[in-house]
Amino acid sequence: MYKGYMNRFLEVDLTHRTFRFGQPDPSLFAGWIGGKGVGLKLMVDRGLVTHDPFAPDNPLIFMTGPFTGTQVQTSARSVVCTKSPLTGTFLDTHAGGHFGPALKKAGLDWIWITGESDRPVYLHVRPGEVRFEDAAHLWGKGIFETEKALREAYPKARVALIGPAGENRVRFACIGTELYRQYGRGGAGAVMGAKNLKALVVEGDEKIAYHDPAGFQELNRQLTKDIVAHPNRQRRDDLGTMMWIRMGQEQGHFLPTHNWRDTQFAGYEGITSEACREKLAWKSTGCFNCAIRCSKEARWGNYEVEGPEYETTAFLGSGCDIDSAEAVAYANWLCDDLGLDTISAGVVCSFAMEAFERGIISAADTGGVALHFGSAEAQAALLRQIAHREKIGDLLAEGTRIAARRIGKGSDYFAIQIAGMELSGVNIKGCASMGLTLATSDFASHTRFWSASAEMRKELTWESTPDFVRIGQDVVNTRNCLIVCDFVMYDLDRLAPVFEKCTGIPMSETDMNRLGNKISNLTRLYNIANGRTRADDTLPPRFFQEPHEAGLFEGRRLTREKFAEWLDMYYASRGWDAAGAPTPATLTALGLNPI
Ligand code: SF4
C-alpha cells in the first residue's frame, strides 16, 4: 500500500441500494497515479466504453489524486470521470472548493456510482458507512437552496449536487459544490440526474499518512514560497482569470465576441477585472489550501456569487455582446443555481442569438423572447428555458451540435463546437494554435492545454506548434492525475519529487511525461471506439471561411488544406496513422492494448 492515498474506495449501486468498500490494487497508483489516469483505467478495464451515457451502468466516479487534501498548494482539486452525454466520449471534469479534501477525510480515494434509483435520493457517506436518503423534497430545487438545506442538516459535511438542469438531463449540466464551484464541462450533472441522484453528502475526520513526512513538508514549504513569490500569483490575486478579457481585447485580439464572429468587443471595458472590482465589490478568495487565490467573491444588489471567471464572461458576456459586469454576474449566478456549465451555456446562447438574428428561429420558437445580441434579459430567459427544457430550450439543452443538426438551414456554420463540445478559451481567429489544441484534445476545452500565452508571445511557429501542443496536452494529463490546479506555475520537474515524498512511488519527470502520453493515447482509443474519426478533428466552418485577425494566421484565412497539413504533422508527432489512430507500434511502446 502506498502512502498519500487512503487505500479505500466505495462502490454504490443505486438500483439495488447496495454498497461495498474495497481496497484498490496498488499497481493502479504506481501506474496511473490517481485522478484522470485511474478513472480512465478503471472504466477501460471494466469494459465501460461503448455504453449509453444515460444508461445505469455509466459510472459516475468522484476521484481524488494523491495531492488532494494534502499540504501541496491547490490541493482542493478532485475530478469526476464518466462518459459524457454531450460528446459521447470519455470525460474528466475538475472542481476546486472543499469537496475533494472531504472525500479523503471520509477515508476514500474514490466513490464509484452506478445504477439508477427508482426515486430521487441523496447519499450520506461517512467512514465505513453509507445511507440512502430520500430526496423528494429537494428535487426540482436549485443548487443554492439544496446545498444550504443539506449543510444545515450536516454541518460538518461537504456536498456535491445537481440543480434542475441535471435533473432534466441537459447535456451540459454541471455538478455544483460549495455553491459556486463546479465539475463544469461535459454534462456530468446530467449523468447524475439520470441516476436520480440529487446530492452526495460526505464527511469524516480521517488523516492522510505520508511516505516521508519531513521531506514532503520541506518540498512543500519551498514550493509554497516560490508560488507566493511568483509574479503571476499577485496578478491572479489582483485580477483573477478575468485579466484575459483585457489581454484578449488589447494584446491578443482573440476575445470571443458575437458568437465568435469577432475578436474584439466594443463594450469590453464594462466586463474587465477593473469593472468587476468596482461594480461587484470584488474580494479575493481561494479554494482549500491555495495561496494563489484567483477566485473573487462578488456582491451586488441582493446577489452574491464567486466570479465571474474569464471563460464565463467571454461566453455569457462578450460572446453575447453583453457589456455589463452585473449582467454577466447575474447570468453566472443563474447558471450556478440551475446547474448549467457557464461555458457551454454561453456558447449555446450566442448560437441561438445568431440563429434568431439570421431569421432561422423566431419568437414563435422562443415563447416571445426577442433573442437579440446584447439583451441580458433575453439571455436570462433562455437560460431558464434550457434548464427546464421549455420551448426552444428543450432543443438547445441537447447542445449546439444536436441543435444545429435539427435546426439545419446552414446553422452548423456558426455552431461553435468540436465533436459535440462547445469550444472554450480564446477566439481561434486570433490564436490558431488553440484551434489545433481543441481539435486534437480528448474534448475541446481550454482545460486540455492553453497554448494562447505562447502564441501571444510569438514563441510558436507553424512548424513548432504540433509538437508544442502534444507535449502540453501530455503534461496537463499528468497534472490531472496528481491533481493540481491549472494555475500552479510549476511543472512536472518540481512536482515529481513531491509525489515521491508523498506516496513512496518513485517516478521521474520522464516517467510522468510518458504517463501523460499514455493517457492521450488511451483516451484516443476510447473515443475512436465511440465513433471519433479524423473528420471530427476539425474546426467549425467560421474559422476557415473568415480571415484571422491575429496570431499565426494574422490577415489570412486558415484554409482546410492548411489545417489538414497541421493535423498530419500532429498525428506524426504522436505516432498516429493518417486516420488519427494510434499505430500498433505506438501502443506497444506505451504498453497499451487496443480497445
Ligand atoms: S488558483 Fe484559483 S482555482 Fe486554483 S485552487 Fe487556487 S483559488 Fe482555486
Residues whose N, C-alpha, C, O or C-beta is under 5 A from the ligand:
A	BS01	SF4	T74 G96 T285 G286 C287 C290 I292 R293 C294 S295 C485 F487
